[in-house]
Amino acid sequence: MNLRLPLPAFVFMLFLVGSMVFPLRVMAQGQVLGIHLLSPGEVSEAQKLLTTPDNSPHYVTIPLTFDDLNYPQRWQAFLDQAHDAHLEPLIRLTTRFENGSWVVPTQADIIHYATFLSSLNWKDDHLTLILFNEPNHADEWGGHLDPQGYANLVNFTLDWFKTEPHTYVLLPAGADLAATNTSTTMDAFSFWKQAFAAAPDMLEKFDGWTSHSYPNPGFANDPWETDAKSLRGYQHELTFLATYTKKDFPVYITETGWNTDTLSVHKLQQYYQVAYSQIWSKDPRIQAVTPFVLQGAPGAFAPFSFLDAKGNPTASYDVYKNLLSQAK
């Protein structure tokens, strides 16, 4: 989802196949299910939602902003609590919302991110990072469509984090698969073509793939659709990537979910059940699914929120909690 509004301060194993190393899916089948957070203070609510009787681990996606870099104690507490709650963070690097768009980071900013994260005390042996958000939207990248600029900055980021004395799992930004070619948006596959042309070696450096496979149009389509704008959008992305590399990418669907303003509770329950039973739990390439968003109310994200403005469970929460109880 294109996060145009300012937001509050927001197990990796390897195996060898031939001569190439890929991340191994470490969670039991069914434990791909997680949730998207907007701030580190939501970890306890995430634990309430995601805790299952077998105490299996779950993923949580969370943004790390420029402003967050001023609060190392807050983020240390988040990492500690997440570890103890069996929650694995997928940390999305982001910047600051100014003058109608998210500021484009500099190389100095990347070094600052690395210094901040590496200074924290990790209880896990790795940390997973997502390198920004939907850059095929101009307002996510300084007000400009710049696949070459994104590629060059991300290539620097990949190289820099690989030199850190910690293990980072590095993922690209999730693209908006419903975007078309306009003055402010670009078709995702056109964006990636230009990005890969600008930095041909970038793709080989990623440890996985990030997908925003929403049920579009309108965040309200059914789970049986199969085009690139559907829940199966990640499949189209992987087919596209196969024209560039033979590398197999584990997939992190860090944003998905339905607009509850347009769906009945019955439909919502049916759609989540089908999505889980026919897609998310069946495809071994899927490492994580973190629907957007745990606490998005009040505001523009209220129709997607699992908690309302008072912190009470919404229909999405109840449906998802029931789904989690069935996951094996």
C-alpha positions as CSV (number, residue, x, y, z in Angstrom):
1,M,0.0,0.0,0.0
2,N,1.2,3.4,-0.9
3,L,1.8,5.1,2.6
4,R,1.4,8.7,1.6
5,L,0.6,9.9,5.1
6,P,3.2,10.6,7.8
7,L,3.3,7.6,10.2
8,P,4.2,7.4,13.8
9,A,7.8,6.5,14.7
10,F,7.7,3.1,13.5
11,V,15.2,-17.4,11.2
12,F,17.3,-16.9,8.8
13,M,19.2,-20.2,7.9
14,L,21.1,-21.1,4.8
15,F,21.3,-24.2,2.7
16,L,23.4,-25.0,-0.3
17,V,22.0,-26.0,-3.6
18,G,24.7,-26.5,-6.1
19,S,26.9,-23.5,-5.9
20,M,24.3,-21.0,-4.8
21,V,23.1,-20.2,-1.2
22,F,19.5,-19.3,-0.5
23,P,17.5,-18.6,2.7
24,L,15.7,-21.6,4.1
25,R,12.2,-21.3,5.3
26,V,12.5,-21.8,9.0
27,M,8.9,-21.6,10.2
28,A,6.6,-24.6,10.2
29,Q,3.9,-24.7,7.5
30,G,1.1,-22.4,8.4
31,Q,3.3,-20.0,10.5
32,V,3.8,-17.7,7.5
33,L,1.0,-15.7,9.0
34,G,2.0,-12.5,10.7
35,I,1.0,-8.8,10.8
36,H,2.2,-5.4,9.7
37,L,2.9,-2.9,12.5
38,L,3.4,0.9,12.3
39,S,5.4,1.5,15.5
40,P,7.5,-0.6,18.0
41,G,5.0,0.1,20.7
42,E,2.6,-2.2,19.1
43,V,4.6,-5.4,19.8
44,S,2.5,-6.5,22.8
45,E,-0.7,-6.2,20.8
46,A,0.9,-8.1,18.0
47,Q,1.8,-10.8,20.5
48,K,-1.9,-11.1,21.6
49,L,-3.0,-11.5,18.1
50,L,-0.4,-13.9,16.9
51,T,0.2,-16.1,19.9
52,T,-0.9,-19.7,19.1
53,P,-1.2,-22.7,21.4
54,D,2.0,-24.2,20.0
55,N,3.9,-20.9,20.6
56,S,5.2,-20.9,17.0
57,P,7.1,-17.9,15.7
58,H,5.4,-15.3,13.4
59,Y,6.6,-12.4,11.4
60,V,5.9,-8.7,11.9
61,T,6.7,-6.0,9.4
62,I,7.6,-2.6,10.9
63,P,9.0,0.6,9.5
64,L,12.2,2.3,10.8
65,T,12.1,6.1,10.2
66,F,14.7,8.8,10.4
67,D,13.1,9.9,13.7
68,D,13.4,6.4,15.2
69,L,17.1,6.6,15.0
70,N,17.0,9.0,17.9
71,Y,15.5,6.3,20.2
72,P,17.9,3.4,20.4
73,Q,16.4,2.3,23.8
74,R,12.9,2.1,22.3
75,W,14.2,-0.1,19.5
76,Q,16.3,-2.2,21.8
77,A,13.2,-2.9,23.8
78,F,11.3,-3.7,20.7
79,L,13.9,-6.3,19.5
80,D,14.0,-7.8,23.0
81,Q,10.2,-8.0,23.3
82,A,9.8,-9.4,19.8
83,H,12.4,-12.1,20.4
84,D,10.7,-13.1,23.7
85,A,7.3,-13.1,22.0
86,H,8.6,-15.3,19.2
87,L,8.0,-12.5,16.7
88,E,10.5,-12.1,13.8
89,P,10.8,-8.5,12.6
90,L,10.9,-7.5,9.0
91,I,12.2,-4.0,9.3
92,R,11.4,-1.6,6.5
93,L,13.8,1.3,6.1
94,T,12.0,4.5,5.5
95,T,12.8,8.2,5.9
96,R,10.7,11.2,6.8
97,F,7.6,12.6,5.1
98,E,8.2,16.2,4.0
99,N,6.5,18.4,1.4
100,G,4.1,15.8,0.2
101,S,6.6,12.9,-0.2
102,W,9.1,10.6,1.5
103,V,12.6,12.1,1.5
104,V,15.1,10.2,-0.7
105,P,17.8,8.8,1.5
106,T,21.5,9.5,0.9
107,Q,24.5,7.2,1.3
108,A,25.2,8.9,4.6
109,D,21.7,8.0,5.7
110,I,22.3,4.4,4.8
111,I,25.5,4.4,6.9
112,H,23.5,5.9,9.8
113,Y,20.9,3.1,9.5
114,A,23.6,0.5,9.6
115,T,25.4,2.1,12.6
116,F,22.1,2.3,14.5
117,L,21.0,-1.3,13.9
118,S,24.4,-2.8,14.4
119,S,24.8,-1.0,17.7
120,L,21.7,-2.8,19.1
121,N,22.0,-6.1,21.0
122,W,20.5,-8.8,18.9
123,K,19.1,-12.0,20.5
124,D,18.7,-13.5,17.1
125,D,21.5,-14.3,14.7
126,H,20.2,-12.1,11.9
127,L,18.0,-9.1,11.1
128,T,15.8,-8.8,8.0
129,L,15.6,-5.4,6.3
130,I,13.3,-4.2,3.5
131,L,14.9,-1.5,1.5
132,F,12.1,1.2,1.4
133,N,8.6,1.2,0.1
134,E,6.8,1.2,-3.3
135,P,9.3,3.4,-5.2
136,N,7.1,3.1,-8.3
137,H,5.1,5.9,-6.6
138,A,6.7,9.3,-6.9
139,D,5.6,10.4,-3.4
140,E,7.5,7.4,-2.0
141,W,10.7,8.6,-3.5
142,G,11.1,12.4,-3.1
143,G,8.3,13.3,-5.5
144,H,10.0,11.7,-8.5
145,L,9.9,8.4,-10.4
146,D,13.5,7.4,-10.5
147,P,14.1,3.7,-10.9
148,Q,17.8,4.4,-11.7
149,G,18.3,6.4,-8.6
150,Y,16.5,3.8,-6.5
151,A,18.7,1.1,-8.0
152,N,22.0,2.9,-7.4
153,L,21.1,3.8,-3.8
154,V,19.9,0.2,-3.0
155,N,23.0,-1.3,-4.7
156,F,25.1,0.9,-2.3
157,T,22.9,-0.3,0.6
158,L,23.3,-3.9,-0.2
159,D,27.1,-3.6,-0.5
160,W,27.4,-1.6,2.7
161,F,25.2,-3.9,4.9
162,K,27.1,-6.9,3.6
163,T,30.3,-5.4,5.3
164,E,28.6,-5.0,8.7
165,P,29.8,-7.4,11.5
166,H,26.2,-8.8,11.7
167,T,24.1,-10.9,9.4
168,Y,21.5,-9.0,7.5
169,V,18.8,-10.5,5.3
170,L,18.2,-7.9,2.6
171,L,15.0,-7.5,0.6
172,P,13.9,-5.0,-2.0
173,A,11.0,-2.6,-1.6
174,G,7.6,-4.0,-2.3
175,A,6.2,-2.4,-5.4
176,D,2.6,-1.4,-6.0
177,L,1.4,-4.0,-8.5
178,A,-1.8,-2.1,-9.3
179,A,0.0,1.1,-10.3
180,T,-0.2,2.2,-14.0
181,N,2.1,4.5,-16.0
182,T,1.1,8.0,-15.1
183,S,3.0,11.2,-14.2
184,T,3.3,10.0,-10.6
185,T,3.2,6.2,-10.8
186,M,4.9,3.6,-12.9
187,D,4.0,0.0,-13.7
188,A,5.9,-2.2,-11.3
189,F,7.5,-4.4,-14.0
190,S,8.6,-1.3,-16.1
191,F,10.1,0.1,-12.9
192,W,12.1,-3.0,-12.2
193,K,13.3,-3.3,-15.8
194,Q,14.8,0.1,-15.6
195,A,16.2,-0.5,-12.1
196,F,17.9,-3.7,-13.2
197,A,19.3,-2.0,-16.3
198,A,20.8,0.6,-14.1
199,A,22.3,-1.9,-11.6
200,P,22.6,-5.3,-13.3
201,D,24.2,-7.0,-10.3
202,M,21.6,-5.7,-7.8
203,L,19.2,-8.6,-8.1
204,E,21.8,-11.3,-7.3
205,K,22.5,-9.5,-4.0
206,F,19.0,-9.7,-2.6
207,D,18.3,-12.5,-0.1
208,G,14.6,-12.7,-0.9
209,W,11.7,-10.9,-2.6
210,T,9.2,-8.5,-1.1
211,S,5.7,-8.5,-2.6
212,H,2.6,-6.3,-2.0
213,S,0.1,-8.9,-3.4
214,Y,-3.2,-7.1,-2.7
215,P,-6.6,-8.3,-3.9
216,N,-7.1,-5.4,-6.4
217,P,-8.9,-3.5,-7.7
218,G,-10.1,-1.6,-4.7
219,F,-8.5,-3.9,-2.2
220,A,-11.7,-5.9,-2.4
221,N,-11.4,-8.5,-5.1
222,D,-11.8,-12.2,-4.5
223,P,-8.9,-14.6,-3.8
224,W,-9.6,-16.7,-7.0
225,E,-8.3,-14.0,-9.3
226,T,-4.9,-14.8,-10.9
227,D,-3.7,-11.7,-12.6
228,A,-0.7,-9.5,-11.4
229,K,-3.0,-7.2,-9.4
230,S,-4.4,-10.1,-7.4
231,L,-3.3,-12.1,-4.3
232,R,-1.2,-14.1,-6.8
233,G,0.7,-11.0,-7.9
234,Y,3.9,-12.4,-6.4
235,Q,3.8,-15.3,-8.9
236,H,3.9,-12.8,-11.7
237,E,6.9,-11.1,-10.1
238,L,8.7,-14.4,-9.7
239,T,8.1,-15.3,-13.4
240,F,9.4,-11.9,-14.3
241,L,12.5,-12.3,-12.1
242,A,13.2,-15.7,-13.8
243,T,14.0,-13.8,-17.0
244,Y,16.9,-12.2,-15.1
245,T,18.2,-14.8,-12.8
246,K,18.1,-18.5,-11.9
247,K,18.2,-17.6,-8.3
248,D,15.2,-18.9,-6.3
249,F,13.8,-16.2,-4.0
250,P,11.8,-16.8,-0.8
251,V,8.9,-14.4,-0.9
252,Y,7.8,-12.1,1.9
253,I,4.3,-10.7,1.3
254,T,4.6,-7.8,3.6
255,E,1.4,-6.1,2.6
256,T,-2.0,-7.6,1.7
257,G,-5.5,-7.6,3.0
258,W,-9.0,-6.4,2.3
259,N,-10.9,-3.1,2.6
260,T,-13.6,-4.0,5.1
261,D,-15.7,-1.0,4.1
262,T,-16.7,-2.9,1.0
263,L,-17.0,-6.5,2.3
264,S,-19.3,-8.3,4.6
265,V,-17.8,-10.2,7.5
266,H,-18.9,-13.4,5.8
267,K,-17.0,-12.5,2.6
268,L,-14.0,-11.4,4.6
269,Q,-13.9,-14.8,6.4
270,Q,-14.4,-16.7,3.2
271,Y,-11.6,-14.7,1.4
272,Y,-9.1,-15.1,4.2
273,Q,-9.8,-18.9,4.4
274,V,-9.4,-19.4,0.7
275,A,-6.3,-17.2,0.6
276,Y,-4.7,-19.3,3.3
277,S,-5.8,-22.7,2.3
278,Q,-5.2,-22.3,-1.5
279,I,-2.2,-19.9,-1.7
280,W,-0.3,-18.9,1.4
281,S,0.0,-22.3,3.1
282,K,0.4,-24.2,-0.2
283,D,3.3,-22.3,-1.8
284,P,6.7,-23.3,-0.3
285,R,8.2,-20.1,-1.7
286,I,6.2,-18.0,0.6
287,Q,8.1,-17.2,3.8
288,A,5.8,-14.6,5.4
289,V,2.4,-13.0,5.0
290,T,1.9,-9.8,7.1
291,P,-1.5,-8.2,6.3
292,F,-1.7,-4.4,6.6
293,V,-2.3,-3.3,9.3
294,L,-2.6,-4.0,13.1
295,Q,-3.4,-0.4,14.2
296,G,-4.4,1.9,11.4
297,A,-7.4,3.7,13.0
298,P,-8.3,6.4,13.2
299,G,-7.3,7.7,9.8
300,A,-7.1,6.7,6.2
301,F,-6.1,3.1,7.1
302,A,-9.1,2.4,9.3
303,P,-10.8,0.1,6.8
304,F,-7.7,-2.1,6.9
305,S,-7.1,-1.9,10.7
306,F,-7.3,-4.9,12.9
307,L,-7.8,-2.6,15.9
308,D,-10.2,0.3,16.0
309,A,-9.4,3.8,17.3
310,K,-10.1,2.6,20.9
311,G,-7.9,-0.5,20.5
312,N,-10.8,-2.9,20.3
313,P,-10.7,-5.8,17.8
314,T,-12.3,-5.2,14.4
315,A,-13.9,-7.8,12.1
316,S,-10.5,-8.3,10.4
317,Y,-8.9,-9.1,13.8
318,D,-11.5,-11.6,14.7
319,V,-11.4,-13.3,11.3
320,Y,-7.6,-13.4,11.3
321,K,-7.4,-14.7,14.9
322,N,-9.7,-17.5,13.9
323,L,-7.6,-18.3,10.9
324,L,-4.5,-18.4,13.1
325,S,-6.1,-20.9,15.4
326,Q,-6.6,-23.2,12.4
327,A,-3.0,-22.9,11.0
328,K,-0.9,-26.0,11.5
